[in-house]
Amino acid sequence: MASIMTKLVCSALIVLFLLSRSNASSVNTSVEFSIDNYGARGDGKHDDTEALAKAWTAACSSSRPAVLLVPKGKTYLLKSITLSGPCKSNLVFMVKGTLAAPRSLSDWSEENRRHWIVLHGINGLTVTGGGTINGNGELWWKNSCKTNKARPCKQAPTALTFHLCSNLTVENLKIVNSQQINMSVEDCSDVQLARLSITAPGTSPNTDGIHITRSKDVQVRDCVIRTGDDCMSIEDGTHNLHVTKVVCGPGHGISIGSLGDDNSRAEVSGIYIDTVQLYGTTNGARIKTYQGGSGYAKDIVFQNIIMDNVQNPIIIDQNYCDSAKPCKNQESAVEISNVVFKNIRGTTMSKDAIKLDCSNSDSCTDIVLENIDLKMEGGNGETQSTCQNAKWRKSGNVTPQPCEFKN
């Protein structure tokens, strides 16, 4: 009897051992595909575009979860490239080293000059690794019509574009000196952006930090964004966006819009901007729409924001015009409603700390100003509010005092 029990115990222990080995191996089943194994040199001089394309194809074709590795300590020169799905399994794009764009404009054709790195049509993608994406944008800025008025206006590349991706995570990356927009999220859903450092000089034109359009269920948190344009630009088709713990400046602040350009329809809703610090930006919390557009921007919250030496801290502009010539007056407008500015304090360089410039036809409605304290930088005078066609209400202490409603 004892012998039988001993055999049963031994058999049970063997089964448990095999199960534990099986579980352990299932935890670490990813297959690694290093760009170096596909011909990349990583010396910052030779073109590694083809090597990355080959490594991507192999990783994307893997039936097991894959890791596409850009090794640490190397710089990989990349021309314009699109990495497309669908992939057979979840994929981690592990950028530990540096991906660098060409420094010469001759390396870009008219066909590819709008995008540098595009990730398209992928479900379950994670981009991470602590590495750097360097757009080498200095030459593009120098040749921009916004820098040199004598030059014609031409498109410049967006450094990193995500298009038609779902269940997307982008975290722990540095994006520096983008040619134009740093990161664009387009037609995506279920997106997590976290722990990103996005940097370009304050004088670099059109270098929006994070641009979001036609995307839903997006979360942005714990990011530091210092650029020459909007830290975040939130455009048409964005729904259910949550932003928290973002530091911004220099730059143009956090903007919803511009919306309704060229008489287009725009729809934006469910935007929550919470716990943000703005330093030296040209705008703070801003909504901007062109005359002549249609649609809506609604259910928007800007709250728990600290501003330091910010121009135009709170601004709604339904008469936005980004043109050398004055824009013509038009009757229709993107409707703006149910907007809350709450718990916002700090200093401004602008006397008009609160500016609500709304349309004659489709005015701003249900605007709430709650617990606002904005003072002139250095105590130089008093701040004030200006309003046109804005239907607002006040809650708590608001400084400067909201202006009277004007027709």
LOSE-221400 format. One record per residue (C-alpha): residue number from 1; x negated, z, y; residue in one letter. Coordinates in steps of 0.25 Angstrom, whole numbers, always signed. Layout:
ATOM    n   east     up  north  res
ATOM  NUM      X      Z      Y    a
...
end
This chain:
ATOM    n   east     up  north  res
ATOM    1     +0     +0     +0    m
ATOM    2    -11     +4    +10    a
ATOM    3    -18    -10     +6    s
ATOM    4     -5    -17    +10    i
ATOM    5     -4    -10    +23    m
ATOM    6    -18    -12    +27    t
ATOM    7    -16    -27    +24    k
ATOM    8     -4    -27    +33    l
ATOM    9    -11    -20    +44    v
ATOM   10    -23    -30    +44    c
ATOM   11    -13    -42    +44    s
ATOM   12     -6    -36    +56    a
ATOM   13    -19    -34    +63    l
ATOM   14    -23    -48    +60    i
ATOM   15    -10    -54    +65    v
ATOM   16    -11    -45    +78    l
ATOM   17    -26    -50    +80    f
ATOM   18    -22    -65    +79    l
ATOM   19    -10    -63    +88    l
ATOM   20    -19    -56    +99    s
ATOM   21    -29    -68    +97    r
ATOM   22    -18    -78    +99    s
ATOM   23    -12    -71   +111    n
ATOM   24    -26    -70   +118    a
ATOM   25    -28    -84   +115    s
ATOM   26    -15    -88   +121    s
ATOM   27    -18    -81   +134    v
ATOM   28    -30    -90   +136    n
ATOM   29    -26   -103   +132    t
ATOM   30    -30   -111   +145    s
ATOM   31    -39   -123   +143    v
ATOM   32    -50   -125   +154    e
ATOM   33    -53   -138   +160    f
ATOM   34    -65   -138   +170    s
ATOM   35    -67   -149   +179    i
ATOM   36    -82   -148   +176    d
ATOM   37    -79   -153   +162    n
ATOM   38    -72   -166   +167    y
ATOM   39    -84   -171   +176    g
ATOM   40    -83   -163   +188    a
ATOM   41    -97   -160   +195    r
ATOM   42    -92   -149   +205    g
ATOM   43   -103   -152   +215    d
ATOM   44    -94   -155   +227    g
ATOM   45   -100   -169   +228    k
ATOM   46    -96   -177   +216    h
ATOM   47    -81   -181   +215    d
ATOM   48    -74   -172   +204    d
ATOM   49    -60   -178   +206    t
ATOM   50    -60   -185   +193    e
ATOM   51    -65   -173   +185    a
ATOM   52    -54   -164   +191    l
ATOM   53    -44   -175   +187    a
ATOM   54    -49   -176   +173    k
ATOM   55    -49   -160   +171    a
ATOM   56    -35   -160   +177    w
ATOM   57    -30   -170   +167    t
ATOM   58    -36   -162   +155    a
ATOM   59    -31   -149   +160    a
ATOM   60    -17   -154   +163    c
ATOM   61    -16   -161   +150    s
ATOM   62    -19   -148   +142    s
ATOM   63     -8   -142   +133    s
ATOM   64    -14   -128   +136    r
ATOM   65    -14   -121   +149    p
ATOM   66    -26   -127   +157    a
ATOM   67    -36   -123   +167    v
ATOM   68    -43   -134   +176    l
ATOM   69    -56   -127   +181    l
ATOM   70    -63   -130   +194    v
ATOM   71    -76   -122   +191    p
ATOM   72    -81   -112   +201    k
ATOM   73    -93   -114   +210    g
ATOM   74    -92   -129   +211    k
ATOM   75    -86   -139   +221    t
ATOM   76    -78   -151   +215    y
ATOM   77    -76   -163   +225    l
ATOM   78    -62   -169   +223    l
ATOM   79    -55   -181   +229    k
ATOM   80    -40   -182   +230    s
ATOM   81    -34   -179   +216    i
ATOM   82    -20   -176   +210    t
ATOM   83    -19   -167   +198    l
ATOM   84     -6   -170   +192    s
ATOM   85     +3   -164   +181    g
ATOM   86    +11   -161   +173    p
ATOM   87     +1   -153   +165    c
ATOM   88     +4   -149   +150    k
ATOM   89     +1   -135   +153    s
ATOM   90     -1   -125   +164    n
ATOM   91    -14   -128   +172    l
ATOM   92    -23   -119   +180    v
ATOM   93    -32   -127   +190    f
ATOM   94    -43   -117   +192    m
ATOM   95    -51   -120   +204    v
ATOM   96    -63   -111   +205    k
ATOM   97    -73   -120   +212    g
ATOM   98    -70   -129   +224    t
ATOM   99    -63   -142   +225    l
ATOM  100    -68   -150   +237    a
ATOM  101    -62   -162   +244    a
ATOM  102    -71   -174   +248    p
ATOM  103    -77   -173   +262    r
ATOM  104    -76   -188   +265    s
ATOM  105    -63   -195   +270    l
ATOM  106    -68   -207   +262    s
ATOM  107    -64   -199   +249    d
ATOM  108    -50   -200   +253    w
ATOM  109    -41   -212   +252    s
ATOM  110    -28   -214   +260    e
ATOM  111    -20   -212   +247    e
ATOM  112    -26   -199   +244    n
ATOM  113    -29   -193   +257    r
ATOM  114    -16   -184   +257    r
ATOM  115    -20   -175   +245    h
ATOM  116    -33   -170   +239    w
ATOM  117    -29   -161   +227    i
ATOM  118    -15   -163   +222    v
ATOM  119     -9   -156   +210    l
ATOM  120     +4   -163   +206    h
ATOM  121    +15   -161   +196    g
ATOM  122    +10   -148   +188    i
ATOM  123    +18   -136   +183    n
ATOM  124    +11   -123   +180    g
ATOM  125     -2   -126   +188    l
ATOM  126    -11   -115   +194    t
ATOM  127    -22   -118   +204    v
ATOM  128    -32   -106   +206    t
ATOM  129    -46   -102   +204    g
ATOM  130    -51    -97   +217    g
ATOM  131    -58   -110   +220    g
ATOM  132    -58   -119   +233    t
ATOM  133    -51   -132   +237    i
ATOM  134    -59   -137   +248    n
ATOM  135    -53   -149   +256    g
ATOM  136    -65   -152   +265    n
ATOM  137    -55   -155   +276    g
ATOM  138    -65   -155   +288    e
ATOM  139    -66   -170   +288    l
ATOM  140    -51   -172   +287    w
ATOM  141    -48   -162   +299    w
ATOM  142    -58   -169   +307    k
ATOM  143    -51   -182   +305    n
ATOM  144    -37   -177   +307    s
ATOM  145    -29   -182   +319    c
ATOM  146    -25   -168   +322    k
ATOM  147    -40   -165   +324    t
ATOM  148    -44   -179   +330    n
ATOM  149    -32   -185   +338    k
ATOM  150    -39   -198   +338    a
ATOM  151    -38   -200   +323    r
ATOM  152    -26   -205   +315    p
ATOM  153    -18   -195   +308    c
ATOM  154    -20   -196   +293    k
ATOM  155    -16   -187   +281    q
ATOM  156    -27   -178   +275    a
ATOM  157    -27   -172   +261    p
ATOM  158    -19   -159   +257    t
ATOM  159    -30   -152   +249    a
ATOM  160    -21   -146   +237    l
ATOM  161     -7   -151   +234    t
ATOM  162     +3   -147   +224    f
ATOM  163    +14   -156   +221    h
ATOM  164    +25   -155   +211    l
ATOM  165    +19   -143   +205    c
ATOM  166    +27   -131   +199    s
ATOM  167    +23   -117   +194    n
ATOM  168    +11   -119   +203    l
ATOM  169     +1   -108   +206    t
ATOM  170    -11   -110   +216    v
ATOM  171    -19    -97   +219    e
ATOM  172    -33    -92   +222    n
ATOM  173    -38   -105   +229    l
ATOM  174    -46   -108   +242    k
ATOM  175    -42   -121   +249    i
ATOM  176    -51   -124   +261    v
ATOM  177    -52   -135   +271    n
ATOM  178    -41   -144   +266    s
ATOM  179    -40   -158   +272    q
ATOM  180    -26   -155   +276    q
ATOM  181    -15   -146   +269    i
ATOM  182    -22   -136   +260    n
ATOM  183    -12   -135   +250    m
ATOM  184     +2   -142   +248    s
ATOM  185    +13   -138   +238    v
ATOM  186    +23   -149   +237    e
ATOM  187    +35   -150   +228    d
ATOM  188    +31   -138   +220    c
ATOM  189    +38   -126   +214    s
ATOM  190    +35   -112   +209    d
ATOM  191    +22   -111   +217    v
ATOM  192    +12    -99   +218    q
ATOM  193     +1   -100   +229    l
ATOM  194     -8    -88   +230    a
ATOM  195    -21    -83   +235    r
ATOM  196    -25    -96   +242    l
ATOM  197    -35    -97   +253    s
ATOM  198    -33   -109   +262    i
ATOM  199    -43   -112   +273    t
ATOM  200    -45   -123   +283    a
ATOM  201    -50   -122   +298    p
ATOM  202    -39   -119   +308    g
ATOM  203    -42   -132   +315    t
ATOM  204    -40   -140   +302    s
ATOM  205    -28   -149   +304    p
ATOM  206    -16   -149   +294    n
ATOM  207    -22   -140   +284    t
ATOM  208    -10   -132   +280    d
ATOM  209    -13   -121   +270    g
ATOM  210     -1   -122   +261    i
ATOM  211     +9   -133   +262    h
ATOM  212    +22   -132   +254    i
ATOM  213    +33   -142   +253    t
ATOM  214    +44   -146   +244    r
ATOM  215    +41   -134   +235    s
ATOM  216    +48   -122   +230    k
ATOM  217    +46   -108   +225    d
ATOM  218    +32   -106   +231    v
ATOM  219    +24    -93   +233    q
ATOM  220    +12    -92   +242    v
ATOM  221     +4    -79   +243    r
ATOM  222     -9    -72   +246    d
ATOM  223    -15    -85   +253    c
ATOM  224    -24    -86   +265    v
ATOM  225    -22    -99   +273    i
ATOM  226    -31   -103   +285    r
ATOM  227    -29   -117   +290    t
ATOM  228    -27   -127   +301    g
ATOM  229    -12   -129   +299    d
ATOM  230     +0   -121   +293    d
ATOM  231     -5   -110   +283    c
ATOM  232     +8   -114   +276    m
ATOM  233    +17   -126   +278    s
ATOM  234    +30   -125   +271    i
ATOM  235    +38   -138   +271    e
ATOM  236    +50   -145   +266    d
ATOM  237    +55   -142   +253    g
ATOM  238    +49   -128   +252    t
ATOM  239    +58   -118   +246    h
ATOM  240    +56   -103   +241    n
ATOM  241    +42   -101   +247    l
ATOM  242    +36    -87   +247    h
ATOM  243    +23    -85   +255    v
ATOM  244    +17    -71   +255    t
ATOM  245     +3    -65   +259    k
ATOM  246     -3    -77   +267    v
ATOM  247    -13    -76   +278    v
ATOM  248    -13    -88   +287    c
ATOM  249    -22    -92   +299    g
ATOM  250    -28   -100   +305    p
ATOM  251    -17   -110   +303    g
ATOM  252     -3   -114   +308    h
ATOM  253     +5   -102   +301    g
ATOM  254    +15   -104   +291    i
ATOM  255    +25   -115   +293    s
ATOM  256    +38   -120   +287    i
ATOM  257    +38   -135   +291    g
ATOM  258    +37   -143   +297    s
ATOM  259    +50   -148   +292    l
ATOM  260    +59   -160   +295    g
ATOM  261    +49   -170   +300    d
ATOM  262    +53   -184   +302    d
ATOM  263    +68   -180   +301    n
ATOM  264    +66   -175   +286    s
ATOM  265    +74   -164   +279    r
ATOM  266    +67   -151   +275    a
ATOM  267    +71   -140   +267    e
ATOM  268    +64   -126   +266    v
ATOM  269    +69   -113   +262    s
ATOM  270    +65    -99   +256    g
ATOM  271    +52    -98   +263    i
ATOM  272    +46    -83   +263    y
ATOM  273    +33    -81   +271    i
ATOM  274    +29    -66   +269    d
ATOM  275    +17    -58   +273    t
ATOM  276     +8    -68   +280    v
ATOM  277     -3    -66   +290    q
ATOM  278     -6    -76   +301    l
ATOM  279    -18    -77   +309    y
ATOM  280    -21    -86   +321    g
ATOM  281    -11    -96   +316    t
ATOM  282     -4   -106   +326    t
ATOM  283    +10   -103   +320    n
ATOM  284    +15    -91   +312    g
ATOM  285    +28    -92   +304    a
ATOM  286    +33   -106   +308    r
ATOM  287    +45   -116   +304    i
ATOM  288    +44   -130   +310    k
ATOM  289    +53   -141   +309    t
ATOM  290    +54   -155   +315    y
ATOM  291    +66   -160   +323    q
ATOM  292    +75   -170   +315    g
ATOM  293    +73   -164   +302    g
ATOM  294    +84   -158   +293    s
ATOM  295    +85   -148   +282    g
ATOM  296    +82   -133   +282    y
ATOM  297    +71   -122   +283    a
ATOM  298    +78   -109   +279    k
ATOM  299    +76    -95   +272    d
ATOM  300    +63    -93   +278    i
ATOM  301    +55    -79   +280    v
ATOM  302    +43    -76   +287    f
ATOM  303    +40    -62   +286    q
ATOM  304    +29    -51   +286    n
ATOM  305    +19    -60   +294    i
ATOM  306     +7    -55   +302    i
ATOM  307     +2    -64   +314    m
ATOM  308    -11    -63   +321    d
ATOM  309    -13    -72   +333    n
ATOM  310     -3    -82   +328    v
ATOM  311     +3    -93   +337    q
ATOM  312    +18    -96   +336    n
ATOM  313    +21    -84   +326    p
ATOM  314    +35    -87   +323    i
ATOM  315    +40   -101   +325    i
ATOM  316    +52   -110   +321    i
ATOM  317    +51   -124   +327    d
ATOM  318    +62   -134   +324    q
ATOM  319    +56   -143   +334    n
ATOM  320    +42   -145   +328    y
ATOM  321    +34   -158   +331    c
ATOM  322    +21   -161   +326    d
ATOM  323    +19   -174   +334    s
ATOM  324    +10   -178   +346    a
ATOM  325    +23   -183   +352    k
ATOM  326    +36   -175   +354    p
ATOM  327    +46   -175   +343    c
ATOM  328    +59   -181   +347    k
ATOM  329    +71   -171   +347    n
ATOM  330    +80   -172   +335    q
ATOM  331    +93   -165   +331    e
ATOM  332    +91   -161   +317    s
ATOM  333    +82   -151   +312    a
ATOM  334    +78   -143   +299    v
ATOM  335    +87   -131   +299    e
ATOM  336    +79   -117   +300    i
ATOM  337    +87   -105   +295    s
ATOM  338    +86    -91   +289    n
ATOM  339    +71    -88   +294    v
ATOM  340    +66    -74   +295    v
ATOM  341    +53    -70   +303    f
ATOM  342    +51    -56   +299    k
ATOM  343    +40    -45   +300    n
ATOM  344    +31    -54   +308    i
ATOM  345    +20    -48   +317    r
ATOM  346     +7    -51   +324    g
ATOM  347     +1    -58   +336    t
ATOM  348     +3    -72   +342    t
ATOM  349     -4    -81   +352    m
ATOM  350     +9    -87   +356    s
ATOM  351    +19    -81   +366    k
ATOM  352    +30    -87   +358    d
ATOM  353    +29    -79   +346    a
ATOM  354    +43    -83   +340    i
ATOM  355    +47    -97   +343    k
ATOM  356    +60   -102   +337    l
ATOM  357    +62   -117   +341    d
ATOM  358    +74   -122   +334    c
ATOM  359    +82   -135   +334    s
ATOM  360    +93   -138   +343    n
ATOM  361   +102   -143   +332    s
ATOM  362    +97   -135   +319    d
ATOM  363    +93   -122   +325    s
ATOM  364    +86   -111   +318    c
ATOM  365    +95   -101   +312    t
ATOM  366    +95    -87   +305    d
ATOM  367    +81    -84   +311    i
ATOM  368    +77    -70   +309    v
ATOM  369    +66    -63   +317    l
ATOM  370    +63    -49   +311    e
ATOM  371    +52    -39   +315    n
ATOM  372    +43    -48   +323    i
ATOM  373    +31    -43   +331    d
ATOM  374    +23    -54   +338    l
ATOM  375    +14    -51   +349    k
ATOM  376     +4    -59   +358    m
ATOM  377    -10    -59   +353    e
ATOM  378    -18    -49   +361    g
ATOM  379     -6    -43   +367    g
ATOM  380     -6    -55   +378    n
ATOM  381     +9    -55   +382    g
ATOM  382    +22    -55   +375    e
ATOM  383    +27    -64   +364    t
ATOM  384    +40    -71   +365    q
ATOM  385    +50    -79   +357    s
ATOM  386    +56    -93   +360    t
ATOM  387    +68    -99   +353    c
ATOM  388    +76   -111   +353    q
ATOM  389    +89   -113   +345    n
ATOM  390    +85   -102   +335    a
ATOM  391    +95    -93   +329    k
ATOM  392    +88    -80   +326    w
ATOM  393    +90    -65   +324    r
ATOM  394    +81    -53   +326    k
ATOM  395    +78    -41   +316    s
ATOM  396    +69    -29   +319    g
ATOM  397    +59    -30   +330    n
ATOM  398    +55    -44   +335    v
ATOM  399    +44    -46   +345    t
ATOM  400    +44    -55   +353    p
ATOM  401    +59    -54   +355    q
ATOM  402    +67    -66   +349    p
ATOM  403    +71    -75   +360    c
ATOM  404    +86    -78   +363    e
ATOM  405    +93    -90   +356    f
ATOM  406    +93   -103   +364    k
ATOM  407   +101   -115   +363    n
end
